[in-house]
Amino acid sequence: MPLSVGPSSAGGVHSPAGAITAPRNFRRLLIGGLVCSNILVFVLSGYSLLQSREQYEARAEMLTQNIAGALEQSVAGSIEKLDLAMLTVADELERQLADQGIDEAGMSAFLARQLSRLPEVEAIRVADASGLVILGKGVVKAERTSWADREYFVYLRDHPEGGLQISKPRVGRVARQFIIGFARRYNYPDGSFAGVVSAPIAVEHFSRLLSRFELGPQGAINLRDTDLGLIARFPAIADRPVGQIGNNTVSPDLRRLFDSGVVSATYRTAVSADGYQRTATFRRLASAPMMVLVGLATDSYLANWWSQVYETLAMAGAFLFISVGLGWFLLRLQARAEQAGQSLSDSEAFVVSVVDSLQEQLVVIDGDGTIVAVNAAWRRFAAENGGPEAAPVALGENYFAACADARQVPVGPDTAGMLTGIRAVLAGQLPEFTLEYPCHAAPEPVGSSCVSCRSRGVAGGGADSPECHRAAPGSGRTGAVPPASGKNGRPANGRPLHRQGSRRNCQPGQGRLPCQHEP
């Protein structure tokens, strides 16, 4: 039997009970570890992607706010320069009216000089008190073009302190294209209404102004009036109704915010007027009755984020695939190890049953003399002959100490010689040791016993361990157990085996050893 294993709780020799449950615990830990690690990887990946998306969205919001602010400053700058030029023209008209009347040739040259300084302005024109256009680029007096019905003309005529008036987009009667009208009143020396100075800006100029900003695919910038009517849009979509000048179709989100009266706001809309999902900022202009709307398409500013999503999912999937593959491989190895362990356990159980079926009493001791295994015959003989006094030769006890105690008993084997022989086997000085002695133990007839020890190989720190046995009653054997082949003719499985056998009965209670001989 493979006696290098420890004894069972029942006193036999077999594998530890924990070896059965260890593979199951390993399997549970492995599967649990794989599941937890993959959950952790996917949770961390999801959290990282969520944080990344929030950063992309925050950058998009900031970009739309910055562009809206820049557009407001640009439009306000253009209007400020234009208004200053119109005030200069009005002052010159009032000066000439206070002198000898308007000098049309001189005033036309003056208007041309002012216009050259304002490239964004389509023209500077002048109408008299009746609304008839009398001066400016492209004016043909014979056509008698009139502004008398224009809202800004009527308002400035009726309001002396009307200030700068800005009209909604319209097709100019002289310019013959879409323009935004800017107009100021000029007066006679007595303060009465003398007419209007107009400096329209072509809508195309605002379109060019919007085109300076890059918003990516599906991004859009709108300039709208106070009724949300479209003034200019980039990119233009003139072939669609929502891209027509004056169209006031907007998303419900923008309509709600605009009607609330807020000056500016940043929002996300699921579907804008042209059908795209966007993050947008709108801002009312302080210098004009207009508003700027800047929108970034969600698909555009999240394009890099989606690439990051695919990369992260690919890495997480690769981790899942590798971990599952590694787990499967380890489980396969564990299953094979379990099969091998079960085969070993079955073999050990078979060997234990064979050893326990022997009539010879067999004990295994280590290099220090500690009893590490016994067979059934040993336990039975100890119980029949020693009772409670047999404890010193039970598992875990020291066999050398038991022999030493036996030397104090008047009757017994030559324990000194037996100890010397066993230790010689342990030291490698003898390949084997056999001692035969008379023994008396009822109810068997008086006979003889023998102790036979053989080395089972190197145990522990290198000392050989003896294999000792006692011959069974009436067996006629001297207790020789064929050792497994090993170095120097010794067995190589590492434990000393001590067998004792009797050829005659021994009297019970004769000492601490299972059998003690008479001198």
GISULQUI-V894445 format. One record per residue. N is the residue number from 1. RES is the residue in one small letter. PHI is phi in whole degrees, 0 to 359 (none if undefined). D_LAST is the distance of its C-alpha to the last C-alpha in whole Angstrom. Layout:
# GISULQUI-V894445
((N | RES | PHI | D_LAST) (N | RES | PHI | D_LAST))
This chain:
# GISULQUI-V894445
((1 | m | none | 34) (2 | p | 284 | 35) (3 | l | 273 | 33) (4 | s | 283 | 35) (5 | v | 276 | 36) (6 | g | 279 | 35) (7 | p | 282 | 34) (8 | s | 278 | 36) (9 | s | 294 | 37) (10 | a | 274 | 35) (11 | g | 100 | 32) (12 | g | 272 | 33) (13 | v | 235 | 34) (14 | h | 196 | 38) (15 | s | 292 | 41) (16 | p | 298 | 42) (17 | a | 295 | 44) (18 | g | 295 | 47) (19 | a | 294 | 47) (20 | i | 283 | 49) (21 | t | 275 | 52) (22 | a | 302 | 52) (23 | p | 300 | 54) (24 | r | 294 | 57) (25 | n | 297 | 57) (26 | f | 298 | 58) (27 | r | 297 | 60) (28 | r | 297 | 62) (29 | l | 297 | 62) (30 | l | 296 | 64) (31 | i | 296 | 66) (32 | g | 298 | 67) (33 | g | 296 | 67) (34 | l | 295 | 70) (35 | v | 297 | 72) (36 | c | 296 | 72) (37 | s | 295 | 73) (38 | n | 290 | 75) (39 | i | 299 | 77) (40 | l | 298 | 77) (41 | v | 299 | 79) (42 | f | 289 | 81) (43 | v | 295 | 82) (44 | l | 295 | 82) (45 | s | 296 | 84) (46 | g | 297 | 87) (47 | y | 296 | 87) (48 | s | 298 | 88) (49 | l | 294 | 90) (50 | l | 297 | 92) (51 | q | 297 | 92) (52 | s | 296 | 94) (53 | r | 297 | 96) (54 | e | 299 | 97) (55 | q | 293 | 98) (56 | y | 298 | 100) (57 | e | 293 | 102) (58 | a | 296 | 102) (59 | r | 295 | 104) (60 | a | 295 | 106) (61 | e | 298 | 107) (62 | m | 296 | 108) (63 | l | 296 | 110) (64 | t | 296 | 112) (65 | q | 294 | 113) (66 | n | 294 | 114) (67 | i | 293 | 116) (68 | a | 299 | 118) (69 | g | 295 | 118) (70 | a | 295 | 120) (71 | l | 295 | 122) (72 | e | 300 | 123) (73 | q | 295 | 124) (74 | s | 293 | 126) (75 | v | 294 | 128) (76 | a | 297 | 129) (77 | g | 296 | 130) (78 | s | 295 | 132) (79 | i | 293 | 134) (80 | e | 296 | 134) (81 | k | 296 | 136) (82 | l | 297 | 138) (83 | d | 296 | 139) (84 | l | 296 | 140) (85 | a | 295 | 142) (86 | m | 293 | 144) (87 | l | 296 | 145) (88 | t | 296 | 146) (89 | v | 295 | 148) (90 | a | 297 | 149) (91 | d | 297 | 150) (92 | e | 294 | 153) (93 | l | 297 | 154) (94 | e | 295 | 155) (95 | r | 294 | 156) (96 | q | 291 | 159) (97 | l | 295 | 160) (98 | a | 284 | 161) (99 | d | 264 | 163) (100 | q | 236 | 165) (101 | g | 103 | 163) (102 | i | 285 | 160) (103 | d | 270 | 161) (104 | e | 297 | 159) (105 | a | 294 | 159) (106 | g | 295 | 158) (107 | m | 290 | 155) (108 | s | 297 | 154) (109 | a | 294 | 153) (110 | f | 297 | 151) (111 | l | 296 | 149) (112 | a | 295 | 148) (113 | r | 295 | 147) (114 | q | 294 | 145) (115 | l | 294 | 144) (116 | s | 295 | 143) (117 | r | 272 | 140) (118 | l | 231 | 139) (119 | p | 296 | 137) (120 | e | 283 | 135) (121 | v | 273 | 139) (122 | e | 288 | 141) (123 | a | 188 | 144) (124 | i | 242 | 146) (125 | r | 232 | 149) (126 | v | 230 | 151) (127 | a | 241 | 153) (128 | d | 277 | 156) (129 | a | 295 | 157) (130 | s | 275 | 158) (131 | g | 99 | 154) (132 | l | 286 | 156) (133 | v | 282 | 154) (134 | i | 244 | 156) (135 | l | 220 | 154) (136 | g | 130 | 151) (137 | k | 296 | 149) (138 | g | 78 | 151) (139 | v | 278 | 153) (140 | v | 242 | 156) (141 | k | 299 | 159) (142 | a | 295 | 161) (143 | e | 281 | 158) (144 | r | 49 | 158) (145 | t | 289 | 154) (146 | s | 234 | 154) (147 | w | 251 | 151) (148 | a | 301 | 152) (149 | d | 266 | 150) (150 | r | 287 | 147) (151 | e | 298 | 145) (152 | y | 294 | 144) (153 | f | 294 | 148) (154 | v | 298 | 149) (155 | y | 295 | 146) (156 | l | 292 | 147) (157 | r | 297 | 151) (158 | d | 269 | 150) (159 | h | 229 | 148) (160 | p | 301 | 149) (161 | e | 256 | 146) (162 | g | 294 | 144) (163 | g | 70 | 142) (164 | l | 283 | 140) (165 | q | 248 | 140) (166 | i | 241 | 138) (167 | s | 262 | 138) (168 | k | 285 | 136) (169 | p | 301 | 136) (170 | r | 204 | 139) (171 | v | 274 | 141) (172 | g | 292 | 144) (173 | r | 286 | 147) (174 | v | 259 | 148) (175 | a | 290 | 145) (176 | r | 57 | 144) (177 | q | 207 | 140) (178 | f | 291 | 138) (179 | i | 223 | 138) (180 | i | 252 | 137) (181 | g | 275 | 140) (182 | f | 238 | 140) (183 | a | 220 | 143) (184 | r | 223 | 145) (185 | r | 274 | 148) (186 | y | 232 | 151) (187 | n | 236 | 154) (188 | y | 285 | 158) (189 | p | 303 | 159) (190 | d | 278 | 160) (191 | g | 93 | 156) (192 | s | 282 | 157) (193 | f | 291 | 155) (194 | a | 250 | 156) (195 | g | 154 | 153) (196 | v | 226 | 150) (197 | v | 257 | 148) (198 | s | 237 | 145) (199 | a | 224 | 143) (200 | p | 286 | 141) (201 | i | 245 | 137) (202 | a | 295 | 136) (203 | v | 302 | 133) (204 | e | 300 | 132) (205 | h | 297 | 132) (206 | f | 292 | 129) (207 | s | 297 | 128) (208 | r | 295 | 127) (209 | l | 297 | 126) (210 | l | 290 | 123) (211 | s | 287 | 122) (212 | r | 289 | 121) (213 | f | 255 | 118) (214 | e | 264 | 115) (215 | l | 243 | 113) (216 | g | 80 | 111) (217 | p | 300 | 112) (218 | q | 66 | 113) (219 | g | 284 | 114) (220 | a | 208 | 117) (221 | i | 235 | 119) (222 | n | 238 | 122) (223 | l | 243 | 125) (224 | r | 233 | 127) (225 | d | 270 | 130) (226 | t | 289 | 129) (227 | d | 256 | 130) (228 | l | 67 | 127) (229 | g | 290 | 129) (230 | l | 287 | 128) (231 | i | 260 | 130) (232 | a | 208 | 128) (233 | r | 215 | 124) (234 | f | 226 | 122) (235 | p | 287 | 121) (236 | a | 288 | 124) (237 | i | 227 | 124) (238 | a | 296 | 128) (239 | d | 277 | 128) (240 | r | 240 | 126) (241 | p | 303 | 127) (242 | v | 291 | 125) (243 | g | 262 | 126) (244 | q | 279 | 130) (245 | i | 299 | 131) (246 | g | 94 | 132) (247 | n | 291 | 129) (248 | n | 247 | 127) (249 | t | 281 | 124) (250 | v | 226 | 121) (251 | s | 289 | 117) (252 | p | 302 | 117) (253 | d | 295 | 115) (254 | l | 294 | 117) (255 | r | 300 | 120) (256 | r | 295 | 118) (257 | l | 292 | 117) (258 | f | 295 | 121) (259 | d | 291 | 122) (260 | s | 288 | 120) (261 | g | 89 | 122) (262 | v | 293 | 119) (263 | v | 286 | 120) (264 | s | 208 | 117) (265 | a | 196 | 114) (266 | t | 244 | 111) (267 | y | 210 | 110) (268 | r | 243 | 108) (269 | t | 239 | 110) (270 | a | 292 | 109) (271 | v | 220 | 112) (272 | s | 276 | 115) (273 | a | 299 | 119) (274 | d | 262 | 118) (275 | g | 96 | 115) (276 | y | 252 | 112) (277 | q | 276 | 109) (278 | r | 219 | 110) (279 | t | 255 | 109) (280 | a | 225 | 112) (281 | t | 230 | 114) (282 | f | 244 | 118) (283 | r | 215 | 120) (284 | r | 281 | 123) (285 | l | 277 | 126) (286 | a | 283 | 127) (287 | s | 267 | 130) (288 | a | 203 | 131) (289 | p | 282 | 131) (290 | m | 221 | 128) (291 | m | 220 | 125) (292 | v | 253 | 122) (293 | l | 232 | 119) (294 | v | 241 | 116) (295 | g | 229 | 114) (296 | l | 252 | 111) (297 | a | 292 | 109) (298 | t | 300 | 106) (299 | d | 297 | 105) (300 | s | 283 | 106) (301 | y | 282 | 105) (302 | l | 259 | 101) (303 | a | 300 | 101) (304 | n | 294 | 99) (305 | w | 295 | 97) (306 | w | 295 | 97) (307 | s | 298 | 96) (308 | q | 296 | 93) (309 | v | 299 | 92) (310 | y | 297 | 91) (311 | e | 295 | 89) (312 | t | 295 | 87) (313 | l | 295 | 87) (314 | a | 296 | 86) (315 | m | 293 | 83) (316 | a | 295 | 82) (317 | g | 296 | 82) (318 | a | 296 | 80) (319 | f | 298 | 77) (320 | l | 298 | 77) (321 | f | 297 | 77) (322 | i | 294 | 74) (323 | s | 294 | 72) (324 | v | 294 | 72) (325 | g | 298 | 72) (326 | l | 295 | 69) (327 | g | 297 | 67) (328 | w | 297 | 68) (329 | f | 297 | 66) (330 | l | 294 | 63) (331 | l | 294 | 63) (332 | r | 297 | 63) (333 | l | 298 | 60) (334 | q | 295 | 58) (335 | a | 297 | 58) (336 | r | 295 | 57) (337 | a | 296 | 54) (338 | e | 296 | 53) (339 | q | 298 | 54) (340 | a | 295 | 51) (341 | g | 296 | 49) (342 | q | 293 | 49) (343 | s | 297 | 48) (344 | l | 296 | 45) (345 | s | 297 | 44) (346 | d | 297 | 45) (347 | s | 295 | 43) (348 | e | 296 | 40) (349 | a | 299 | 40) (350 | f | 294 | 40) (351 | v | 296 | 37) (352 | v | 300 | 35) (353 | s | 296 | 36) (354 | v | 292 | 34) (355 | v | 296 | 31) (356 | d | 292 | 31) (357 | s | 278 | 31) (358 | l | 292 | 28) (359 | q | 279 | 25) (360 | e | 285 | 23) (361 | q | 277 | 22) (362 | l | 232 | 24) (363 | v | 223 | 24) (364 | v | 247 | 26) (365 | i | 237 | 26) (366 | d | 268 | 28) (367 | g | 296 | 28) (368 | d | 266 | 27) (369 | g | 92 | 24) (370 | t | 286 | 26) (371 | i | 282 | 26) (372 | v | 249 | 29) (373 | a | 198 | 29) (374 | v | 219 | 27) (375 | n | 258 | 28) (376 | a | 297 | 28) (377 | a | 298 | 25) (378 | w | 298 | 23) (379 | r | 297 | 25) (380 | r | 293 | 25) (381 | f | 296 | 21) (382 | a | 295 | 21) (383 | a | 292 | 24) (384 | e | 286 | 22) (385 | n | 250 | 19) (386 | g | 242 | 19) (387 | g | 60 | 23) (388 | p | 298 | 24) (389 | e | 290 | 21) (390 | a | 279 | 21) (391 | a | 306 | 24) (392 | p | 299 | 22) (393 | v | 248 | 21) (394 | a | 270 | 25) (395 | l | 302 | 28) (396 | g | 88 | 29) (397 | e | 276 | 26) (398 | n | 263 | 24) (399 | y | 291 | 21) (400 | f | 295 | 20) (401 | a | 294 | 20) (402 | a | 296 | 18) (403 | c | 294 | 15) (404 | a | 297 | 16) (405 | d | 294 | 16) (406 | a | 293 | 12) (407 | r | 290 | 11) (408 | q | 276 | 13) (409 | v | 273 | 11) (410 | p | 300 | 8) (411 | v | 247 | 6) (412 | g | 158 | 6) (413 | p | 289 | 7) (414 | d | 285 | 8) (415 | t | 297 | 11) (416 | a | 297 | 13) (417 | g | 294 | 13) (418 | m | 294 | 14) (419 | l | 298 | 16) (420 | t | 299 | 18) (421 | g | 294 | 18) (422 | i | 296 | 20) (423 | r | 293 | 22) (424 | a | 295 | 23) (425 | v | 295 | 24) (426 | l | 299 | 26) (427 | a | 282 | 28) (428 | g | 81 | 29) (429 | q | 280 | 27) (430 | l | 232 | 25) (431 | p | 287 | 27) (432 | e | 201 | 23) (433 | f | 218 | 20) (434 | t | 228 | 17) (435 | l | 226 | 13) (436 | e | 246 | 12) (437 | y | 210 | 9) (438 | p | 286 | 8) (439 | c | 218 | 10) (440 | h | 233 | 11) (441 | a | 212 | 15) (442 | a | 291 | 18) (443 | p | 270 | 20) (444 | e | 284 | 19) (445 | p | 292 | 17) (446 | v | 301 | 14) (447 | g | 211 | 13) (448 | s | 238 | 12) (449 | s | 236 | 13) (450 | c | 222 | 14) (451 | v | 245 | 15) (452 | s | 236 | 19) (453 | c | 235 | 21) (454 | r | 223 | 25) (455 | s | 288 | 28) (456 | r | 251 | 30) (457 | g | 108 | 33) (458 | v | 279 | 34) (459 | a | 236 | 34) (460 | g | 62 | 35) (461 | g | 278 | 36) (462 | g | 121 | 35) (463 | a | 283 | 32) (464 | d | 292 | 30) (465 | s | 244 | 28) (466 | p | 276 | 25) (467 | e | 253 | 25) (468 | c | 240 | 21) (469 | h | 212 | 21) (470 | r | 239 | 18) (471 | a | 294 | 19) (472 | a | 290 | 21) (473 | p | 301 | 20) (474 | g | 71 | 21) (475 | s | 281 | 23) (476 | g | 74 | 21) (477 | r | 261 | 22) (478 | t | 263 | 19) (479 | g | 88 | 21) (480 | a | 281 | 24) (481 | v | 247 | 27) (482 | p | 296 | 30) (483 | p | 284 | 31) (484 | a | 288 | 35) (485 | s | 294 | 36) (486 | g | 200 | 37) (487 | k | 295 | 37) (488 | n | 60 | 35) (489 | g | 78 | 34) (490 | r | 261 | 32) (491 | p | 290 | 33) (492 | a | 239 | 36) (493 | n | 256 | 35) (494 | g | 89 | 34) (495 | r | 233 | 30) (496 | p | 279 | 27) (497 | l | 244 | 25) (498 | h | 241 | 21) (499 | r | 242 | 20) (500 | q | 234 | 17) (501 | g | 220 | 17) (502 | s | 237 | 15) (503 | r | 255 | 16) (504 | r | 224 | 15) (505 | n | 290 | 15) (506 | c | 246 | 13) (507 | q | 285 | 14) (508 | p | 292 | 17) (509 | g | 72 | 16) (510 | q | 275 | 13) (511 | g | 154 | 13) (512 | r | 272 | 16) (513 | l | 281 | 15) (514 | p | 304 | 16) (515 | c | 215 | 13) (516 | q | 234 | 9) (517 | h | 264 | 6) (518 | e | 276 | 4) (519 | p | 294 | 0))
